[in-house]
C-alpha cells in the first residue's frame, strides 16, 4: 500500500527529524502497517504529487498555518481534497487537515478559544474500523481554529464540549479528527513553549498536567491504520 503524507507545516531548518509532522505520522502508522510505503510531500512549499490518486491513501498533517489564510498552496490542497473525495481515494486528515477537508467540501472554519491539553472526545457514531472499541478517547490538542459548520456530505463521529466537531467521516474513504494522535507528551510541552505568549500561565500549567497523564494516541493509531487499509 502506497501512502502519500502531505506535510502542511513549515519545518524550521534547525528542527530535528522527530519534530517533522509528516515523520510523526509515519512513525505512528508504520508499526500498524508494516507493509505500507510512505512518500512525503512538503505541500506548504508547493510540492504536491501530480495527482493524489497515484496513491492508495493520503494523510494530511496539522500546521501552524490557518486554513483560512487563502494562500496559493492551501487552495491547491483544497483542489486535491476535492479530487480525493470525487475518486473515493482514502484520506485521513488531522487538525489543520481536518479543517481543510471541511473547507474544501463546503463547510466553515473559524477562530475559537484554544482547546489545549488532552481533551476527551466522546464517540457519537461508531464505525467498524474503530477497533479496539472505545466510547471515548483522550488525544492531545492545541488548536486555535475549529470546524463550525459541517459539509452536508460528512457526518460527525465524535464530539467534545469545547469542540463539537471533533471527528468527521464520509463513506468508507474519508476520516478526519481535530486532535492529535501522532503527538507525544514531550512534543506537546515544546508546543506550549512555542505558543506561551498566546496563552495564560494557568492554561499552560493545566495543559502540562494533562500531557503527563497521557493520551490514547496508540489506540487511535490502530483505528487510523484499519481505516486506511479497509
Order of alpha helices (4+ residues) and beta strands (2+ residues): beta-alpha-beta-beta-alpha-beta-alpha-beta-beta-beta-beta-beta-beta-beta-alpha-alpha-alpha
